[in-house]
Amino acid sequence: MPRCLPIAGSCLTAGRCRRPGGGCWPGRAAAFTLIELLVVIAVISLLAALLLPALVGAKMQAARVQCISNEKQMLVAWTLYAGDADDHLVLNGGETSTVPTQPYLWVFGGNHGSPEGLTNELFLTGATYSLFAATRIQPAGGLYKCPGDNSNWPLWPAMEYGSPGSVPSSTRWVSELRSYALNSYMGTEPDLAIKPISLDPAYRTYMKFSQVAADDPSDRFVFADVNPASICTPAFAVDMTRATWIHLPSAQHRSRGVLAFADGHAEAHHWLDSRTLIRLGAGYYIPHGTAAAGSPDLAWLTARTTSRK
């Protein structure tokens, strides 16, 4: 029997097909065969496979653009702070007090896995914790979070990578509030250079905006997007001997990390060394002093951190 389509009227009511010359063919109306359905499913699957990488790429690109925007806005706050503070850079470094009565760092925060450091938004926006928050140029709290950072942390001391043990099943998990850190060679006084921050005396520590401006500001990074398993003190510590990573930059943007520079620009830099691309399971942090001798990425970053005296 020839295949045809059902039409309104008696043929449709009877579940039959129209004859070319009128009337109805006997039998049931035509339907999709199993082979046809499988072909349609295969075509849809193929189209999805072709489109999915493009959609994922577009989403990651959007996150990278937003991350660059975040750091640029933080850079504006950093620059304007110096303008309001008679050229002095906002103070940077590590946590020396668990309950400060007045701010002494650009934002507050402790070492790896500090539960309150992960969850207390006042560390970023509170007037008694953050120097940025105490000025007219306070960035919104959400600016401190990279949209590509979807890591979660347990509300108990995090574990160093390679340590035995596991997170108890009853532990509550949270998303850390800060993804960025400030170059430790900018605004860090000696008494704020607490472990793991170490300032090499052979290199400049910039305490005034004019000092940075006079030393190739387009090649001096201010803020860095940090590896979620390496987020630590408000300062991003750099080993100028090029032997180790103290803190690792983020590589979440397709092996790229975003950095903002003193001249006002921000960029996503592509890391080349597999040792820079560490990704850990939830609840583990990367220890300080991770071996990186000969790393082109560490060499690139140290060249943009500071200069010899």
Number of C-alpha atoms within 10 A of each C-alpha: 6 7 12 16 12 20 14 9 10 14 20 16 10 14 17 21 25 21 13 9 6 8 12 17 18 14 11 15 18 14 11 7 9 9 9 11 11 11 12 12 12 12 12 12 12 11 11 12 11 11 12 11 11 11 12 11 14 12 13 17 15 15 18 23 16 17 28 22 18 23 28 21 18 23 22 14 19 23 20 17 23 17 13 13 12 10 16 18 25 24 24 28 34 28 22 16 11 10 10 13 10 13 19 21 24 27 31 31 28 20 16 23 24 19 18 16 21 23 16 15 17 17 25 27 22 20 18 19 24 24 24 24 22 16 14 11 18 19 20 13 16 14 21 22 20 26 17 19 21 11 16 17 26 23 19 16 14 19 20 16 14 10 8 7 7 10 17 9 6 7 11 12 14 14 15 25 20 27 24 30 26 27 25 29 29 28 23 25 17 12 9 20 20 17 13 19 23 18 20 14 9 10 14 18 24 21 20 17 23 14 17 22 14 8 15 14 20 16 17 25 25 28 25 23 30 26 26 30 28 24 28 29 28 25 35 29 27 27 21 22 11 20 17 19 24 22 26 29 30 31 23 23 21 15 17 20 23 27 27 27 21 22 17 16 15 23 18 19 17 14 21 13 15 10 15 22 18 18 16 14 11 16 21 24 23 23 17 19 15 15 13 19 13 12 19 15 20 25 17 13 20 18 15 18 23 25 16 10 8
